[in-house]
Amino acid sequence: MAPMHTHVNAVGLLVCTDPATNFSYPAHIPRDCIDSLPRQPGVYIFRDAAGIALYIGKSVNIRQRVLSHLRTLEEAQMLARTCRIEHERTGGEIGALLREAQLIKEHQPVFNRKLRRIREMCSIRLGGALPEVVFAKEADFGRTEGLFGLFQTRKAAQETLRNMAHSDGLCSVMTGLEKGAPGRPCFARQLKRCRGACTGEESATEHAARVRAALAPLRVTPWPYPGAIAIVEKSDGLRQRQLVDNWCYLGTRQPRRKRATRFDVDVYRILARPLLEGGLTIEQL
């Protein structure tokens, strides 16, 4: 938060002033691109003199959000490099979220700290004798059952398993965290933190059920439709169809040729809850 400054006014009163109230719009940014900002949902792009995207954002009210940037003293460095602000309307908030994620991946703006890189994600898969960490290049996350959690590194996935084993009294051998021999107690069992799946005191079936229950809140939902869908949104006369398939954003126009779809973790995080809760208008393609 910017510091408050005090001064004594003409009648001798001590007055606290907020520096933001003295802020004026950057004179080097053409006023026409500010005046044309709509109050509807969409995305906006701050560009430098060479046309390179510095920052990409989204809002349900583009004008209000951009003006808040212009009044934020902490963003002075970005504003100093900005020579033009562009905008693009969408049919609603979902369209703005999807388009923002798409544009950030495409342009890699220097002032966007999130969504800048397409990450190679991994997950914990159940199905074999032990939980295993699998990467998106090895399994189609959008169409694979039995996946739990989305992680950027194998280490992060294993740390989740380790914490879960500790809190739920699971066997570190049966969760793949420790190598062991048949009948030999794991380290957690020696500390009385394991119920004995490694020594046969707990059945493998019962232990597997407890592992699945512990991982259940992290379940990755497979794509719930047989193919692509259109999410329909309307805003002040603009009707848009956002095309999505296999948790992959395809844009607003159906491609002439069927394209391969690759699970996109950002699209999944944007759409999973609203799709499953049934609050969107959907057309199956």
Stockholm file with secondary structure:
# STOCKHOLM 1.0

chainA/1-285         MAPMHTHVNAVGLLVCTDPATNFSYPAHIPRDCIDSLPRQPGVYIFRDAAGIALYIGKSVNIRQRVLSHLRTLEEAQMLARTCRIEHERTGGEIGALLREAQLIKEHQPVFNRKLRRIREMCSIRLGGALPEVVFAKEADFGRTEGLFGLFQTRKAAQETLRNMAHSDGLCSVMTGLEKGAPGRPCFARQLKRCRGACTGEESATEHAARVRAALAPLRVTPWPYPGAIAIVEKSDGLRQRQLVDNWCYLGTRQPRRKRATRFDVDVYRILARPLLEGGLTIEQL
#=GR chainA/1-285 SS CCCCEEEECTTSCEEEECGGGGCCCCTTSCHHHHHTCCSSSEEEEEECTTCCEEEEEEESSHHHHHHHHHTCGGGHHHHHHCCEEEEEECSSHHHHHHHHHHHHHHHCCTTCCSSCSCCCCEEEECSSSSCEEEETTTSCGGGCSSEEEEESSHHHHHHHHHHHHHHHTCCTTTTTSSCCCTTCCCHHHHTTCSCSTTTTSSCHHHHHHHHHHHHGGGBCCCCCSSSCEEEEEEETTEEEEEEEETTEEEESSCCSSCCCCCCCHHHHHHHHHHHHHTCSEEEEC
#=GC SS_cons         CCCCEEEECTTSCEEEECGGGGCCCCTTSCHHHHHTCCSSSEEEEEECTTCCEEEEEEESSHHHHHHHHHTCGGGHHHHHHCCEEEEEECSSHHHHHHHHHHHHHHHCCTTCCSSCSCCCCEEEECSSSSCEEEETTTSCGGGCSSEEEEESSHHHHHHHHHHHHHHHTCCTTTTTSSCCCTTCCCHHHHTTCSCSTTTTSSCHHHHHHHHHHHHGGGBCCCCCSSSCEEEEEEETTEEEEEEEETTEEEESSCCSSCCCCCCCHHHHHHHHHHHHHTCSEEEEC
//
